[in-house]
Amino acid sequence: MQNHASASDSGALFLSGALLFGLLWHYSRSKAHFDSFKLILIASLALTALLLFAFTTILLRRHKLNRAQLKPQQWDSMSGTRFEDQMVIWLKSCGYNPVVKTQYYDWGIDILATKDAISYGVQVKRSARRVGVNAVRAAVAGLNSYGCDQAMVLTNATFTTQAQSLARANNCLLIDGSELLRQAKLAQIKPD
């Protein structure tokens, strides 16, 4: 799952800074502790800079995720994790909402997505070869772990005949690379 900056994060950062400033101002009023005050001031400035850096990093990541674009021409060469990110964008563009990536060690489900009140457990396979029955098995097996209604397997490649048969028997939706591209065009997604 992804970490996002929220209003409570910025409020906590502001409150911490204000409290720290108040304590330092009060402590600086005592002349006997002036050397200690310098040390505390330097440490406080360093801590504030670190918190500001962390907060800025979170905001930049959030902005980057919001500006993410679908890049079908790169699907065959990207990593599996990056392809999963692309499938999140694809699912959202096709009207699935919410769309959430699962944690690693995901029991066969990479993405959870909902459309028309049906919850889908999605297995994502970026592959240079045809995708077989193991992907379908993994998606179907993971349904109960996440409380999903239907399994789905997305791939940039195609599916074997055996995978298609197993999917039909288990009401698992299979979407191959050509269908992904067709749906992306229908959703009017502009690749880079």
PyMOL commands that set and color helices and strands:
alter all, ss='L'
color gray80, all
select helices_A, chain A and resi 7-28+31-66+72-77+80-93+133-146+161-169+177-186
alter helices_A, ss='H'
color red, helices_A
select strands_A, chain A and resi 99-101+111-115+118-125+150-155+173-175
alter strands_A, ss='S'
color yellow, strands_A
deselect
rebuild
show_as cartoon
